[in-house]
């Protein structure tokens, strides 16, 4: 397969990125702050970002399954912030949603996060106040929960995919947050694509080595279409939750904003060559990550991997499920004429003037209105989500995982974020077994900021 180098920024210049360096987080501490880093080549000058502990992405937090995480978030930013621990079945007070589960942490203030991590898998943390801006400025990092038993692999890589919207004249992040086009169309899409803060990231490997790759999509709105070249791979987990059986990668697969995929891959490229995670875009393929092959491993090819140990969840009882519906409307080319906003019916023009372009069930979403539903603890929910907009949406439920339902009604793999293309309808099912107020929103973060947000209340 022919690999073409990506055209970068407005200059069309291809270059390698120097990853932002910084000290590891102090035990129990996580500082959110402003930093100037050499994100682009030196002739571009430094880029001012917002980050955790001077790193982009932030420091990896890695603990054992069942361990306790204690982090004091210090806010040294010019804006209030919070931290959401994405995908963790967490105590509601620790979920980090400013305006719903806690007050935003003011500049100069701090907040103590303290929680247990019940599930092994690949998760991440990110800012959750004005997240459409703060995540895009760099406020995110990986949260890895390790299984009790070691896997039969040679080593693993955590790979955080992201895109940055950069002004090539200044080398700074474009200060266009809340732009009407981003709010009403596909969201904020960057022009500079990185893995772990690096363009064209490469890693040394040996032929026939077996790797575990933990992929995280931290982009504001970009859906990555990915494929493998020179690597034989199996998907073993999605959104942190192990599959009942590994699924061999054939062709391409999608990674929507906030989603994670765990792969087990064998290096099949020849010595002197490279295996690649390919990014497919506009009928072209680019190397998102290259695995440069130098020599052969001492081991020959292994048999297909076994499933990861499952995380224990309550199973939905579809026969007793409570049915709910969520209709997504609005956006450019959506044809919506208006919706409920602030307790009254408003025209689309009035919605737009207030920065709202989307509606759930005919109402502009938010955290200050009534919940989508008030549920009893332990109740099974079957939620039908219909996308009647012209754009895809990645719907994320806090505090719980859900099953996507197949057309025959069977339960698919557990997830916390599901991607719906335009015109698509999907049923999800979950057991409301975690009490509290839980956000349900589009993780195209500009969409959440402009109406695509609601919540459920589990008593």
Secondary structure, DSSP 8 states (H G I E B T S, - for coil): --------TTTT--------------TTEEEEEEEEE--S-GGG--EEEEEETTBSS---EEEETT-EEEEEEEEESSS-B-EEEET----GGGS--BTTTB--B-TT-EEEEEEE--S-EEEEEEE-SSHHHHTTTT-EEEEEEE-SS--S-SEEEEEEEEEE-EETTTTEE---TT-HHHHHSS----SEEEETTBTTEEEEEEET-EEEEEEEE--SS--EEEEEESEEEEEEEETTEEEEEEEE--S-EEE-TT-EEEEEEEE-S-TTSEEEEEEEETTEEEEEEEEEEEEE-SS------------------GGG-EEEEEEEEESTT----EEEETTEEEEHHHHHHTT--EEETTB---SSS--SEEE-TTEEEEEEEEE-SSS-EEEEESS--EEEE-TTS-EEEEESEEEE-TT-EEEEEEEE-S-EEEEEEESSHHHHHTT-EEEEEE-
